[in-house]
Structure formats: C-alpha cells, structure tokens
C-alpha cells in the first residue's frame, strides 16, 4: 500500500497525548469552543441551540457538521426546538455549499454510537457531506488515499460569508 503524507492529521494524532489539548479524546471537542476561537476552530455559524462547523478531518471537501450545544449521545435527549434548529442549520449549510463549491448532491446523516462509525460518540452531531459525480475515483480504491482539493481556510471564509448572507435573507422574509 502506498502512503500519502497528510500533515493536517498530525494535530489529531498528537491530541491523544496532551490532555490539555482541545482535541484530546477525553474532552468534548464540541462544547468547549469559545466564540473568540470560531475562526481558528472553523465554526461557521452559531444559533441558539446548535452550530455549524467544518469537519477538520473531512470525508470530502466542504464536509460540515451541525452540532447541538447540549452534550448528549442520543437524539432522543434533544428537545424539539433543538431538533428543528438542527434541520434549519442543515438547510443553511447545504445552501451555502451550493453557492460556494457547487456539489451535485449531498449525504446527510448521523452516527449514533461508536459501532455506527461515530468517532465522537459522546456528543451527537450531524454530517453534511457534499458529493460530485465521479468523486469516488480510483484513488480511494486503488491507492487507499482520499484527495481533497480545497484549501480549508479559503473555503471557511467563503462559507462563512455565504451563511451570513443566507441568514440575513431568511431574516428578511
């Protein structure tokens, strides 16, 4: 198997060593993000009960997550207002992705429990993964490597601007 260097993953791997690091698995990496760290931590938008953030270890370019502020592993622990807001933020996230990187479709879902694929199984979160025709090419199959072609910092700024516009448009309706 060929190896491809991906230095951005080093931050995640190193987090297992330092308990004070914000990404340490013993911490809830989603609830302890102060607003002044939004840009550094790729938080795109905060609502009353949940927020939109870019996934630091994306399945595809533009992979977003919608996360309730309440830490719980279970969907049933969220009140109806939070569930509704999560769906509204999902709609905003999809719209922002359409305006910025023009995907052909989306995967939207949640992993409940580690066995379902949840790497942070103590805090439920919802994935929005943009998809394009042909984005499952030979690299993951033959090379066991995923190629991500967008610069996260640049995409963050584009998405944040688009989300701000969408929220303003919705408020004006």
C-alpha positions as YAML, in Angstrom:
chain: A
units: angstrom
residues:
- id: 1
  name: UNK
  ca: [0.00, 0.00, 0.00]
- id: 2
  name: UNK
  ca: [1.28, 3.47, -0.92]
- id: 3
  name: UNK
  ca: [1.32, 6.20, 1.70]
- id: 4
  name: UNK
  ca: [0.43, 9.82, 1.14]
- id: 5
  name: UNK
  ca: [1.61, 12.41, 3.67]
- id: 6
  name: UNK
  ca: [-1.27, 14.32, 5.29]
- id: 7
  name: UNK
  ca: [0.19, 16.70, 7.91]
- id: 8
  name: UNK
  ca: [-3.21, 18.06, 8.97]
- id: 9
  name: UNK
  ca: [-3.94, 14.69, 10.63]
- id: 10
  name: UNK
  ca: [-0.92, 15.11, 12.93]
- id: 11
  name: UNK
  ca: [-2.88, 17.57, 15.10]
- id: 12
  name: UNK
  ca: [-5.50, 14.88, 15.69]
- id: 13
  name: UNK
  ca: [-2.96, 12.14, 16.40]
- id: 14
  name: UNK
  ca: [-0.96, 14.33, 18.78]
- id: 15
  name: UNK
  ca: [-4.14, 15.19, 20.68]
- id: 16
  name: UNK
  ca: [-4.18, 11.72, 22.19]
- id: 17
  name: UNK
  ca: [-1.04, 12.61, 24.19]
- id: 18
  name: UNK
  ca: [-1.80, 16.04, 25.66]
- id: 19
  name: UNK
  ca: [-4.86, 16.13, 27.94]
- id: 20
  name: UNK
  ca: [-4.92, 19.95, 27.84]
- id: 21
  name: UNK
  ca: [-5.28, 20.00, 24.04]
- id: 22
  name: UNK
  ca: [-8.78, 20.95, 22.81]
- id: 23
  name: UNK
  ca: [-8.94, 17.84, 20.59]
- id: 24
  name: UNK
  ca: [-8.00, 15.34, 23.30]
- id: 25
  name: UNK
  ca: [-10.49, 12.44, 23.10]
- id: 26
  name: UNK
  ca: [-11.23, 12.70, 26.83]
- id: 27
  name: UNK
  ca: [-12.69, 16.15, 26.21]
- id: 28
  name: UNK
  ca: [-15.86, 17.03, 24.42]
- id: 29
  name: UNK
  ca: [-14.29, 18.81, 21.47]
- id: 30
  name: UNK
  ca: [-17.61, 20.41, 20.52]
- id: 31
  name: UNK
  ca: [-18.84, 22.14, 23.69]
- id: 32
  name: UNK
  ca: [-15.73, 23.97, 24.76]
- id: 33
  name: UNK
  ca: [-15.21, 26.23, 21.75]
- id: 34
  name: UNK
  ca: [-15.30, 29.85, 22.91]
- id: 35
  name: UNK
  ca: [-16.67, 32.31, 20.31]
- id: 36
  name: UNK
  ca: [-13.30, 34.05, 20.04]
- id: 37
  name: UNK
  ca: [-11.91, 30.77, 18.62]
- id: 38
  name: UNK
  ca: [-14.58, 30.39, 15.93]
- id: 39
  name: UNK
  ca: [-12.24, 31.15, 13.03]
- id: 40
  name: UNK
  ca: [-9.38, 29.08, 14.44]
- id: 41
  name: UNK
  ca: [-11.70, 26.11, 15.06]
- id: 42
  name: UNK
  ca: [-13.72, 26.57, 11.82]
- id: 43
  name: UNK
  ca: [-17.06, 27.38, 13.46]
- id: 44
  name: UNK
  ca: [-19.16, 28.87, 10.67]
- id: 45
  name: UNK
  ca: [-22.34, 29.92, 12.47]
- id: 46
  name: UNK
  ca: [-23.81, 29.83, 15.97]
- id: 47
  name: UNK
  ca: [-27.54, 29.68, 16.59]
- id: 48
  name: UNK
  ca: [-29.37, 29.47, 19.94]
- id: 49
  name: UNK
  ca: [-29.15, 25.70, 20.48]
- id: 50
  name: UNK
  ca: [-26.68, 24.44, 17.88]
- id: 51
  name: UNK
  ca: [-23.95, 25.49, 15.46]
- id: 52
  name: UNK
  ca: [-22.35, 24.71, 12.08]
- id: 53
  name: UNK
  ca: [-18.67, 23.78, 11.92]
- id: 54
  name: UNK
  ca: [-16.33, 22.48, 9.24]
- id: 55
  name: UNK
  ca: [-15.07, 18.96, 9.85]
- id: 56
  name: UNK
  ca: [-11.31, 19.12, 10.47]
- id: 57
  name: UNK
  ca: [-10.95, 15.59, 9.09]
- id: 58
  name: UNK
  ca: [-13.39, 15.69, 6.16]
- id: 59
  name: UNK
  ca: [-14.71, 12.81, 4.10]
- id: 60
  name: UNK
  ca: [-14.95, 15.25, 1.20]
- id: 61
  name: UNK
  ca: [-14.21, 18.94, 0.56]
- id: 62
  name: UNK
  ca: [-16.74, 21.10, 2.37]
- id: 63
  name: UNK
  ca: [-17.75, 18.41, 4.89]
- id: 64
  name: UNK
  ca: [-19.78, 20.25, 7.54]
- id: 65
  name: UNK
  ca: [-21.27, 19.22, 10.85]
- id: 66
  name: UNK
  ca: [-24.28, 20.58, 12.69]
- id: 67
  name: UNK
  ca: [-23.85, 20.15, 16.43]
- id: 68
  name: UNK
  ca: [-26.19, 20.86, 19.34]
- id: 69
  name: UNK
  ca: [-24.65, 22.77, 22.24]
- id: 70
  name: UNK
  ca: [-26.15, 20.18, 24.59]
- id: 71
  name: UNK
  ca: [-23.76, 17.27, 25.01]
- id: 72
  name: UNK
  ca: [-25.62, 14.01, 24.66]
- id: 73
  name: UNK
  ca: [-25.05, 10.83, 22.68]
- id: 74
  name: UNK
  ca: [-28.78, 10.39, 21.98]
- id: 75
  name: UNK
  ca: [-31.13, 12.12, 19.55]
- id: 76
  name: UNK
  ca: [-34.00, 11.47, 21.97]
- id: 77
  name: UNK
  ca: [-32.28, 13.67, 24.59]
- id: 78
  name: UNK
  ca: [-32.67, 16.77, 22.39]
- id: 79
  name: UNK
  ca: [-35.80, 18.89, 22.72]
- id: 80
  name: UNK
  ca: [-37.98, 19.60, 19.70]
- id: 81
  name: UNK
  ca: [-36.69, 23.18, 19.39]
- id: 82
  name: UNK
  ca: [-33.12, 21.90, 19.07]
- id: 83
  name: UNK
  ca: [-34.12, 19.24, 16.54]
- id: 84
  name: UNK
  ca: [-35.91, 21.86, 14.43]
- id: 85
  name: UNK
  ca: [-32.93, 24.22, 14.62]
- id: 86
  name: UNK
  ca: [-30.58, 21.41, 13.53]
- id: 87
  name: UNK
  ca: [-32.70, 20.87, 10.42]
- id: 88
  name: UNK
  ca: [-32.78, 24.63, 9.74]
- id: 89
  name: UNK
  ca: [-28.99, 24.84, 10.07]
- id: 90
  name: UNK
  ca: [-28.64, 21.82, 7.81]
- id: 91
  name: UNK
  ca: [-30.69, 23.65, 5.18]
- id: 92
  name: UNK
  ca: [-28.46, 26.73, 5.58]
- id: 93
  name: UNK
  ca: [-25.29, 24.61, 5.34]
- id: 94
  name: UNK
  ca: [-26.46, 22.87, 2.17]
- id: 95
  name: UNK
  ca: [-27.46, 26.19, 0.61]
- id: 96
  name: UNK
  ca: [-24.04, 27.69, 1.48]
- id: 97
  name: UNK
  ca: [-22.23, 24.71, -0.04]
- id: 98
  name: UNK
  ca: [-24.33, 25.00, -3.21]
- id: 99
  name: UNK
  ca: [-23.42, 28.70, -3.51]
- id: 100
  name: UNK
  ca: [-19.70, 28.19, -2.92]
- id: 101
  name: UNK
  ca: [-18.46, 24.84, -4.22]
- id: 102
  name: UNK
  ca: [-21.46, 23.68, -6.31]
- id: 103
  name: UNK
  ca: [-21.73, 19.98, -5.39]
- id: 104
  name: UNK
  ca: [-24.05, 17.71, -7.35]
- id: 105
  name: UNK
  ca: [-25.59, 16.19, -4.23]
- id: 106
  name: UNK
  ca: [-25.18, 15.56, -0.50]
- id: 107
  name: UNK
  ca: [-25.01, 12.86, 2.10]
- id: 108
  name: UNK
  ca: [-26.68, 13.95, 5.34]
- id: 109
  name: UNK
  ca: [-26.72, 11.79, 8.43]
- id: 110
  name: UNK
  ca: [-25.75, 10.96, 11.96]
- id: 111
  name: UNK
  ca: [-23.77, 8.15, 13.56]
- id: 112
  name: UNK
  ca: [-25.27, 7.13, 16.90]
- id: 113
  name: UNK
  ca: [-22.70, 5.16, 18.89]
- id: 114
  name: UNK
  ca: [-19.13, 4.16, 18.12]
- id: 115
  name: UNK
  ca: [-20.22, 0.95, 16.37]
- id: 116
  name: UNK
  ca: [-22.16, 3.11, 13.87]
- id: 117
  name: UNK
  ca: [-18.98, 4.98, 12.96]
- id: 118
  name: UNK
  ca: [-19.19, 7.83, 15.44]
- id: 119
  name: UNK
  ca: [-15.66, 8.90, 16.36]
- id: 120
  name: UNK
  ca: [-17.07, 11.34, 18.95]
- id: 121
  name: UNK
  ca: [-19.85, 9.15, 20.26]
- id: 122
  name: UNK
  ca: [-20.47, 11.13, 23.46]
- id: 123
  name: UNK
  ca: [-21.86, 14.14, 21.58]
- id: 124
  name: UNK
  ca: [-24.37, 13.63, 18.79]
- id: 125
  name: UNK
  ca: [-23.58, 15.57, 15.61]
- id: 126
  name: UNK
  ca: [-24.93, 15.61, 12.08]
- id: 127
  name: UNK
  ca: [-22.80, 15.36, 8.94]
- id: 128
  name: UNK
  ca: [-23.36, 17.20, 5.67]
- id: 129
  name: UNK
  ca: [-21.04, 15.74, 3.03]
- id: 130
  name: UNK
  ca: [-21.04, 17.34, -0.42]
- id: 131
  name: UNK
  ca: [-20.80, 14.90, -3.33]
- id: 132
  name: UNK
  ca: [-19.90, 15.24, -7.01]
- id: 133
  name: UNK
  ca: [-20.34, 12.96, -9.99]
- id: 134
  name: UNK
  ca: [-17.23, 10.80, -10.08]
- id: 135
  name: UNK
  ca: [-15.91, 11.83, -6.65]
- id: 136
  name: UNK
  ca: [-15.42, 8.17, -5.85]
- id: 137
  name: UNK
  ca: [-12.50, 7.64, -8.18]
- id: 138
  name: UNK
  ca: [-9.60, 5.21, -8.26]
- id: 139
  name: UNK
  ca: [-7.54, 6.89, -5.51]
- id: 140
  name: UNK
  ca: [-9.50, 5.56, -2.51]
- id: 141
  name: UNK
  ca: [-9.98, 2.17, -4.17]
- id: 142
  name: UNK
  ca: [-6.55, 1.54, -5.65]
- id: 143
  name: UNK
  ca: [-4.37, 3.96, -3.72]
- id: 144
  name: UNK
  ca: [-6.30, 3.85, -0.43]
- id: 145
  name: UNK
  ca: [-5.95, 7.66, -0.43]
- id: 146
  name: UNK
  ca: [-8.58, 10.40, -0.42]
- id: 147
  name: UNK
  ca: [-7.65, 13.56, -2.34]
- id: 148
  name: UNK
  ca: [-9.10, 16.83, -1.01]
- id: 149
  name: UNK
  ca: [-8.68, 19.72, -3.44]
- id: 150
  name: UNK
  ca: [-9.93, 22.77, -1.48]
- id: 151
  name: UNK
  ca: [-7.94, 24.92, 0.94]
- id: 152
  name: UNK
  ca: [-9.89, 24.77, 4.22]
- id: 153
  name: UNK
  ca: [-9.06, 28.33, 5.31]
- id: 154
  name: UNK
  ca: [-10.20, 29.81, 1.99]
- id: 155
  name: UNK
  ca: [-13.33, 27.64, 1.94]
- id: 156
  name: UNK
  ca: [-14.10, 28.63, 5.55]
- id: 157
  name: UNK
  ca: [-14.15, 32.30, 4.58]
- id: 158
  name: UNK
  ca: [-16.35, 31.62, 1.53]
- id: 159
  name: UNK
  ca: [-18.81, 29.52, 3.52]
- id: 160
  name: UNK
  ca: [-18.96, 31.96, 6.42]
- id: 161
  name: UNK
  ca: [-19.80, 34.80, 4.01]
- id: 162
  name: UNK
  ca: [-22.45, 32.69, 2.24]
- id: 163
  name: UNK
  ca: [-24.03, 31.63, 5.55]
- id: 164
  name: UNK
  ca: [-24.17, 35.23, 6.75]
- id: 165
  name: UNK
  ca: [-25.98, 36.20, 3.52]
- id: 166
  name: UNK
  ca: [-28.41, 33.26, 3.80]
- id: 167
  name: UNK
  ca: [-29.24, 34.05, 7.44]
- id: 168
  name: UNK
  ca: [-29.86, 37.71, 6.51]
- id: 169
  name: UNK
  ca: [-32.08, 36.64, 3.56]
- id: 170
  name: UNK
  ca: [-34.11, 34.33, 5.81]
- id: 171
  name: UNK
  ca: [-34.49, 37.06, 8.46]
- id: 172
  name: UNK
  ca: [-35.79, 39.42, 5.79]
- id: 173
  name: UNK
  ca: [-38.57, 37.06, 4.69]
...
